[in-house]
């Protein structure tokens, strides 16, 4: 039912050995499955920030963003409940924009 989603969310863990390759692989596989899906609006989320010491989070997140080429990637931790409100706001903005485009 992925076709019915207004926005796609690519989720990459902060401890990924190669976050850029992981994101590229996900996007490539999505495009091979259905080229139209690859054109949908999307957000990239870096998860598991609780694995990183609080004083190192911003630097680590910046490094992961750079490795993926995604300067706007949102960092979250479900366990520690970090960044979830910001992610929900960004998703809502994208959903509203997508529904406006469809109207």
C-alpha positions as CSV (number, residue, x, y, z in Angstrom):
1,X,0.0,0.0,0.0
2,X,3.0,2.2,-0.3
3,X,1.4,3.8,-3.4
4,X,-1.2,5.5,-1.2
5,X,1.4,7.3,0.9
6,X,1.7,11.0,0.3
7,X,5.3,11.1,1.7
8,X,7.9,8.4,1.9
9,X,10.2,8.1,4.9
10,X,13.7,6.7,4.5
11,X,15.0,5.5,7.8
12,X,18.8,5.1,8.3
13,X,20.3,4.1,11.7
14,X,23.0,6.4,13.0
15,X,25.3,3.4,13.5
16,X,25.1,2.3,9.8
17,X,28.5,1.5,8.4
18,X,27.8,3.4,5.2
19,X,24.7,5.6,5.5
20,X,25.1,7.0,2.0
21,X,25.2,3.6,0.4
22,X,22.3,2.4,2.5
23,X,20.1,5.4,1.4
24,X,21.2,5.0,-2.2
25,X,20.3,1.3,-2.2
26,X,16.9,2.0,-0.7
27,X,16.2,4.7,-3.4
28,X,17.4,2.5,-6.2
29,X,15.4,-0.5,-5.1
30,X,12.3,1.7,-4.8
31,X,12.8,3.1,-8.3
32,X,13.3,-0.5,-9.7
33,X,10.1,-1.6,-8.0
34,X,8.1,1.4,-9.3
35,X,9.6,4.5,-10.9
36,X,6.6,6.6,-9.9
37,X,7.3,5.9,-6.2
38,X,10.8,7.3,-6.6
39,X,9.2,10.6,-7.6
40,X,7.1,10.9,-4.5
41,X,8.1,13.5,-1.8
42,X,10.3,12.0,0.8
43,X,12.1,12.7,4.0
44,X,15.3,11.1,5.4
45,X,15.4,10.2,9.1
46,X,18.5,9.2,11.1
47,X,17.4,6.9,13.9
48,X,18.9,5.6,17.1
49,X,20.5,8.8,18.3
50,X,20.3,7.5,21.8
51,X,23.3,5.3,20.9
52,X,25.5,8.5,20.7
53,X,26.6,10.4,23.7
54,X,24.5,13.6,24.1
55,X,27.6,15.9,23.6
56,X,28.5,14.1,20.3
57,X,25.0,13.9,18.8
58,X,25.1,17.1,16.7
59,X,28.6,16.3,15.3
60,X,27.6,12.7,14.6
61,X,24.3,13.7,12.9
62,X,26.2,16.2,10.8
63,X,28.6,13.5,9.6
64,X,25.8,11.1,8.8
65,X,23.9,13.9,6.9
66,X,27.1,14.7,4.9
67,X,27.7,11.0,4.1
68,X,24.2,10.7,2.7
69,X,24.2,14.1,1.0
70,X,21.0,14.9,3.0
71,X,21.6,18.1,5.0
72,X,18.0,18.3,6.0
73,X,17.8,14.7,7.4
74,X,16.0,14.6,10.8
75,X,17.6,12.9,13.7
76,X,15.5,11.0,16.2
77,X,15.5,8.4,18.9
78,X,12.3,6.5,19.5
79,X,13.7,5.0,22.7
80,X,14.7,8.4,24.2
81,X,11.8,10.2,22.4
82,X,14.3,12.7,20.8
83,X,13.2,14.7,17.7
84,X,9.8,13.0,17.3
85,X,7.8,16.2,17.5
86,X,10.0,17.8,14.9
87,X,9.7,14.8,12.7
88,X,5.9,14.8,13.0
89,X,5.8,18.5,12.1
90,X,7.9,18.0,9.0
91,X,5.8,15.0,7.9
92,X,2.6,17.0,8.4
93,X,4.0,19.9,6.3
94,X,5.0,17.5,3.5
95,X,1.6,15.8,3.6
96,X,-0.2,19.1,3.4
97,X,2.0,20.2,0.5
98,X,1.4,17.0,-1.3
99,X,-2.4,17.1,-0.8
100,X,-2.4,20.7,-2.1
101,X,-0.5,19.6,-5.2
102,X,-3.0,16.8,-5.8
103,X,-6.0,19.1,-5.5
